[in-house]
């Protein structure tokens, strides 16, 4: 499971403990997933 690193940093939660297995991600990684999944993500 990944969490948006930029979003977490902007809200000051990037240094707080996370649930086991959750890692901070990057926009570059998110862009790669979006291209590879061939689906449209919605928020």
C-alpha positions in Angstrom: 0.0 0.0 0.0 1.3 3.4 -0.9 0.4 6.8 0.4 1.0 10.1 -1.5 4.3 11.5 -0.1 3.7 15.0 -1.3 0.2 15.1 0.2 1.5 13.6 3.5 4.3 16.1 3.7 2.0 19.1 2.9 -0.2 18.1 5.8 2.6 17.4 8.2 1.8 13.7 8.6 4.8 12.3 6.7 6.8 11.8 10.0 3.9 10.2 11.9 3.8 6.4 12.3 2.0 4.6 9.5 0.1 1.3 9.4 2.5 -1.6 8.8 3.3 -2.0 5.1 2.2 1.5 4.1 5.0 3.4 2.3 5.2 7.0 1.0 5.1 7.3 -2.7 6.0 9.9 -5.3 4.1 11.6 -8.2 6.5 9.9 -10.6 5.6 6.5 -9.2 1.8 7.4 -9.4 2.2 8.5 -13.0 3.9 5.2 -13.8 1.1 3.2 -12.2 -1.5 5.3 -14.1 0.0 4.5 -17.4 0.6 0.8 -16.6 -2.9 0.1 -15.3 -4.7 1.3 -18.5 -7.6 2.5 -16.4 -8.8 6.0 -15.3 -8.3 6.7 -11.6 -10.8 8.9 -9.9 -10.6 10.8 -6.6 
